[in-house]
Amino acid sequence: MLFKSRKKVEEKKELLYRENIRVNCRPDTQENVIRKVGQMLADSGYVDQPYVDAMLERERSLSTYMGSGLALPHGVEQAKKEIRSSGIAVMVFPEGTPWGDEQAKVVIGIAGVGEEHLDILSVIADKMMDEKAAAELTSGTADADTIYRILTGKEQIS
């Protein structure tokens, strides 16, 4: 009797879940912030644990600080195999947190399957080009529901 092997099929995840938004974060070292935002991605099932180290590796080779108080840490290309589903996690630092020679107010950890990371970066760039949305994101005063709405275009479902 022949059996077909079943591939493990993961349910399609939302790109951002409300619980992956942390506001009023205290400043910390750049490495600790990357570990925390990476762990959020891992805990949500977007990535396997080695991806977090790949995020640190990326930062050592090329800063993910984009300007305007925004940092977008993500893993190196070789870590793509550690991504299960595209997703993001957000940390907001009202006082800023050291990022190289800069101060990051918003840190968005990114995991993108295939080339989806480019789409994710494009959406975030569009949001940052909208002056009102960018000001809300980086002001440090927006609550998690506001950040969720800005980044997803959806109202939070309770």
C-alpha positions in Angstrom: 0.0 0.0 0.0 1.4 3.4 -0.9 1.0 6.5 1.2 1.5 10.0 0.1 3.5 12.1 2.4 1.7 15.2 3.6 3.5 18.4 3.6 3.1 20.5 6.7 0.9 23.4 5.7 0.9 26.4 7.9 -2.1 28.6 8.0 -1.7 32.0 6.4 -0.8 34.4 9.1 -1.6 38.1 9.3 1.4 40.3 8.6 0.9 42.1 11.9 -0.9 41.0 15.0 -1.9 43.5 17.7 0.1 41.6 20.3 3.3 42.2 18.2 3.2 45.9 18.9 5.0 47.2 22.0 4.7 50.8 22.9 6.4 52.9 25.6 9.6 50.7 25.3 12.6 51.8 27.4 15.8 52.5 25.7 18.2 49.5 25.4 21.2 48.4 23.5 20.8 47.9 19.8 21.6 44.2 20.2 19.0 43.7 22.9 16.3 45.5 20.9 17.0 43.4 17.8 16.9 40.2 20.0 13.5 41.4 21.5 11.9 42.3 18.2 13.3 39.1 16.7 12.0 37.0 19.5 8.5 38.5 19.0 8.7 37.2 15.4 9.8 33.8 16.6 7.2 33.6 19.4 4.5 34.3 16.8 5.6 31.5 14.6 6.8 33.8 11.7 10.4 32.5 12.0 12.5 29.8 13.5 14.9 30.8 16.3 18.1 31.0 14.2 16.5 34.0 12.3 17.1 36.2 15.3 20.8 35.7 15.1 20.7 36.3 11.4 19.1 39.7 12.2 22.1 40.6 14.4 24.4 39.4 11.6 22.7 41.7 9.1 23.1 44.7 11.5 26.8 44.0 11.9 27.3 44.1 8.1 24.9 46.9 7.2 22.9 49.2 9.4 19.1 48.9 9.1 18.5 52.4 10.3 16.5 54.1 7.6 16.4 57.7 8.9 13.5 59.7 10.5 13.7 57.6 13.6 13.0 54.3 11.9 15.0 51.1 12.0 14.0 47.9 10.1 16.1 45.0 11.3 15.8 41.8 9.2 17.9 38.7 8.6 20.6 38.1 6.1 19.7 36.4 2.8 21.0 33.0 3.9 18.4 33.0 6.7 15.4 33.0 4.4 15.1 29.3 5.1 14.3 30.2 8.7 11.2 32.2 7.7 7.9 30.3 8.0 5.5 33.2 7.2 5.9 36.8 6.4 5.4 39.1 9.4 6.5 42.1 11.3 6.9 43.1 15.0 7.0 46.7 16.2 8.6 48.4 19.2 8.1 52.1 19.9 10.6 54.1 22.0 9.2 57.5 23.0 12.6 58.6 24.2 14.5 56.9 21.4 16.9 54.1 21.6 20.6 54.1 20.4 21.0 52.8 16.9 24.6 53.3 15.8 25.1 57.0 15.8 21.3 57.6 15.6 18.3 57.4 17.8 15.5 55.0 16.7 12.0 55.8 17.8 10.3 52.9 15.9 11.9 49.5 15.3 10.1 47.2 13.0 11.4 43.7 12.8 10.7 42.1 9.4 10.5 38.6 8.1 9.5 38.2 4.5 9.0 34.9 2.6 10.7 35.0 -0.8 10.6 38.5 -2.2 7.7 39.6 0.1 10.2 41.5 2.2 10.4 44.1 -0.6 6.6 44.5 -0.5 6.7 45.0 3.2 9.5 47.6 2.9 7.5 49.3 0.3 4.4 49.5 2.4 6.4 50.9 5.4 8.1 53.4 3.1 4.7 54.6 1.9 3.5 55.0 5.4 6.6 57.0 6.3 6.1 59.3 3.3 2.7 60.2 4.6 3.6 63.0 7.0 0.6 62.5 9.3 1.2 58.7 9.6 4.9 59.2 10.0 4.4 61.7 12.8 2.0 59.4 14.6 4.4 56.5 14.3 7.5 58.3 15.5 5.9 60.6 18.1 6.0 58.0 20.8 2.4 58.9 21.8 0.4 56.5 19.6 -1.2 53.5 21.2 -0.9 50.0 19.8 -4.3 50.2 18.1 -3.3 53.4 16.3 0.0 51.8 15.1 -1.9 48.7 14.0 -4.3 50.8 12.0 -1.6 52.9 10.4 0.5 49.8 9.3 -2.3 47.5 8.3 -5.1 49.9 7.2 -7.5 47.9 9.4 -9.3 48.7 12.6 -8.4 46.5 15.5 -10.9 43.6 16.0 -11.5 42.9 19.6 
